[in-house]
Amino acid sequence: MIERVVLDTGPLGRLAHPRPAAGIQAWFTDLAAAGTIIAVPEVADYEIRRNLILHGLDASIAELDRLKFTLTYLPITTAVMRRAAGLWADARRRGRATAPDHALDCDVILAAQALEFDAMVATENVRHLSQFVNAFDWTR
């Protein structure tokens, strides 16, 4: 059983749809029914929210807000950002950067949030995130 899951932007964005597809809804329901603590990391909320605002998708923004208050919300803290900076630097030293050097690199912030919460990451981007944290493809 998975005890704690942090949602990456893929599954979070799908769940924020006013009428989520059956696949993501079933996965989410099964996870919750198993007693898994499901968390919305602030960095993923930011990534999804900025695009919803840009495109005027008010119903999806309302659904994202509902998820944020229904599930466990993980704010970005100083400890998270310091851990993310360490992950960012380590990935570059190993030649495994997940974003250009001048990019904010939300993947390392998300990974740091998951590490601080002692959780796995549900994602569609296992290749990037698995170098930092336990990550799994929610579609499998």
Steps between C-alpha positions, in 0.01 A plus 500: 500500500618850419472713814563847356481635146590843367326592175710630214344734244377219271261332740421825685406676177278208396328499839443876478283451192134564587417154360813286547542203267394164639859371517637774725183505710516123560870516585442785744200331662691173543795680657278689744301184585827323585570767761781668308569859603489701176680833491491804273844664493497877467739492204262274300205719600693798362585327171141391440338820628704737282379325183140481620506874571663573163222317316216621723401150616308610807326166560837323507640765735207437734567125485872555567404711803269223622780243469741733677268524800373141494838327476821564691660822377879528504618862507844598376722565800857615548601141581344380174676766293837426661454129432396577142816709451708205613315262265544748212876529559548126548314422175726738309816355654383157381414636154128424549335843505122500455478856367726771353737664750304827518159334534328484838481117462173414665593128491761543773261709709232233465753229588611697807138539609446124464818423693401737782157330513655150474282413201510349154420715197218407262609634164521459125867601518667212684831543316571847641355458848626150581858625528394695809206317656290185468272573207248292311292542186144533625367365167650153556 
